[in-house]
Amino acid sequence: MAKVKENTDLTVEEKLKALFELQMIDSKIDNIKRLRGELPLEVQDLEDEIEGLQTRVQNFEDDVVKLEEYITNKKNEIKESQASIKKYTEQQNNVRNNREFDSLSKEIEFQTLEIELYEKRIKEYTVKIEEKKVVIEESRGVLEDRTDDLETKKSELDSITSETQKEEEGLEKKSLAIQEVIEDRLRNAYKKIRGNARNGLAVVPVHRDACGGCFNKIPPQRQLDVRLRKKIIVCEYCGRIFVDSDMEKEFK
């Protein structure tokens, strides 16, 4: 890294050199991140999908447990109704008049209808359980596939990260050190331009009379100003900060 003075003491040329060195370091960091490609996002998406599938399976399993409890309750209610029918049938043998007999007959008829209703509910719950078990089985299959995919992607990502982590950390430290000597106004401008640029280039050399970022032609007088390094010159088309091609050679 080039030796620099406090940001208040920097000449324009030193400011340009600091900005250009910062750009080169940040571009190297960008290249390392590009090596990882979409893997971090793919890993995150798979983790989110797996979490969703796990929640889905758990919810359906909970539903099955509740439905099985409902079935057990209905079977118990059927037994209670059957016991009531048996009791009322026995009481009919000892009635004293038709009114008592008819009253018991109505109770028997009611309990019989209740049993039919309970049996209907049991059939409905049983169908629902089977449907949910099918969904659970399908979801578990997808979950297993996604888990395998996640392990593969994480392995790829870990491999790439382990190879580049030390280099990236070193570059990050250099980037922060250079940013500290650049005045706030320029540093903020650099970050803003860089954030808006698709390729992350905020500081570019002039190549073949054109901007190294957007490739638009630069007037001769403006090129001369860039070479003199007496003031900060930006591209009138894309807003990138210019440095002359000789400065690029100095850092190679």
N, C-alpha and C positions, 0 to 999 in steps of 0.2 A: 504493500500500500504506500502511495506517495506520502511524503512527510508534509503536513499542512500546519498552518498557524491557527490561532484562535479565529473564529469566524468574523469577528469585528475587524481583524487586521488583514483579511484575505484580499488580494487584488482580484480584478475581474478574471484574469487568466487563471489564477489559482482556484477561483470559484468554479470556472468551467471545467478545470481538470478534476476537481473533487466531484462535480456532478457526473462527469463522464465515467470516472472510476466507479462511482456508485451505480451507474447504469450497467456497467459491465458485470459487476458483482451480482446485482439483482437479476440480470439476464441469465447468469450461470445458475442461480437459484431456480429461476423459471424453468430452465432446461432439466434440472433434476426433478422438479415437480411434474414436468411433462413425461418423464420416464415412467412415473407412476400412472400416468394417464388417467383413465376413468376408474381405476381400481378402488380408490377410497370411496367414491360415490357408489360404486357397485356393491362394495362391502356394506356400506350404510343401508342401502336399499334392501339388501338381503337380510340384514339384521332386523330392519323394520318389518319386513314381510314375515320373517320367522316369528317375531313377537306377536304379530297379528294372527298368524295361524295357531300359535300356542294358545292364545286367548280364545280363539274360535273353538278349538277342540275342547278346552276346559269348560266353556259355556255350554256346549252341547252335552258333555259328560255330566255336568250339573243338572241339565234338563232331564237326561235319562234317569238319574237318581231320583229326581222329584216325581217323574212319571211312574217309576217303579214303586215309590212310596204311595202314590195315588191308587195304584192297582192293589197293593196290599190292603189299603184302607177299604177299598170297595169290596174286596173279598171278605174282609171282616164284617162289613155291613151286610153282605149277602148271608153270612152265617147267622147274624143277629136276626135278620128277616126270616130266615128258615126256622130259627128257633121260635120266633113269634108265631109263625104259621102253625107249627106243631102244637104250640100251647093253645092257640085259639081253636084249632081243630078238636083237641081234647076237651076244651070247655063246651063245645057245641053238643057233646054227648050228655051234658048235664044241665042244659038250659031248661027253664021252667015255662017259656013261652016263645012264640014266633018272633016277637020283637027282639029278644036277646039273641035268638039264632041269626036273625038278619043283621044285627049289629056286628056279631062276630064274623059273619060272612063278608061284610064290607071291610073289616080289618084284614081278613085273609086276602081279599082281592087287592087291597092297597099294598100289602107287603109283597104280593106277587108282582105287581106293577113296579114296585121299588127294585125287586130283584132283576127284572127285565132291564130297567134303566141302568142299574149298576153293571150288568153284563155288557150293555151297549157301551158304557163308558170304558170298561176294561178293554174291549175290542179297539176302541178309538185310541186309547193310550198305547196299546200294544203296537198299532200301526205307526204311531208317531215315534215310538222307541226304535222300531226297525228303520224308519226313514232317517232318524238322527244318527243311528249307528252306521248307516251307509255313508253319510256325510263325514262322520268322524274318521272312518276308515280311509276315505278319499283324501281328507285333509292331512291325515298322518302320512300318507304316501307322498303328498306334495311337500310336507314338512321335512320328510327324510331326504327328498331330492334337494330341497333348498339348503338344508344343513350341509349336505355334501358339497354343494356349490360354494357355500360360504367358507368351508374349510379350505377348498382349493384356492379361492380368491384371496383369503387371508394369508395363505402360505406364499402365494405369488407376491403379495404386497409386502409381507415381512422380509422376503428375500431381497426385494428391490430396496426397501428401506434400510436394511442392515448394511447394504453395500454403499449407500449414499449418505447415511445419517451423519457420520462424522464430518464429511465434506460439507454438507449443508449447514451444520451447526457452526462450522468455522466461517463459512461465508456470511451467515446471519450476523455473527459477531463483527465481522469486518464492515458489513453494511451499516450496522448501528453506530460503529465508531466513526465512520465517515459522515453519517447524518448529523452527528453531534457537532461537527465543525462547520456545517453548512447553516447559514442563517435561516430563521424560521420561514421567511417569505419565500425564499428559493426552494426550501425543502418541501413546503406545502404545495408550491406550484408543480414541482417535480412529481409529487405523489398524485396530484390531481390529473396531470397530463398522462402519467403512466396508467392510472386507473381507467382513463377513457380510451386508451390505445389498445387495440385488439392484441397486438404483439408485445405489449408491455414496454415499448420503447418511448421514453420521454426525451432522451438526449441522443441525437444522431449526427454523424458526420455528413459533410457535403460530398457527394460522389457524382462525378461527371456533370457538374453544374446543376445538380438536382438534390432535393431533400432526400436524405437516407431513410425517411419514414414513409412519406406519401409519394415521393418520386416526382413531385412537381418542380418545374424549372425555377431556378433562383436568379434574379437579376445580377449582373456583374458587380455593381456597386455594393449590393448586399453581401455577395461572396467576399469582397474585399474587406468589409467590416468584420465578417466572421474570421478571416485570416489574421486580422490585426489583434483580435482578442481584447479589445478595449471596452466592449459592452456586451450585454446578453442579447443575442439575436434569436428571434423565434420565427418559425415558418408561418407565413401569412395564411397558409391553407389549412394546416393541421395543428399549429400551435406548439410543435415540438421545438426544443432548444437545440440550436446548432453548435457544433464544434467543427473545426477544420480537419481535413483528412490527415494532416501532419500530426495532429494530436493523437489520432487513432494509432499512428505508427509508433508514437512515443510509449504507448502502453502495451505494445506487442513484444 
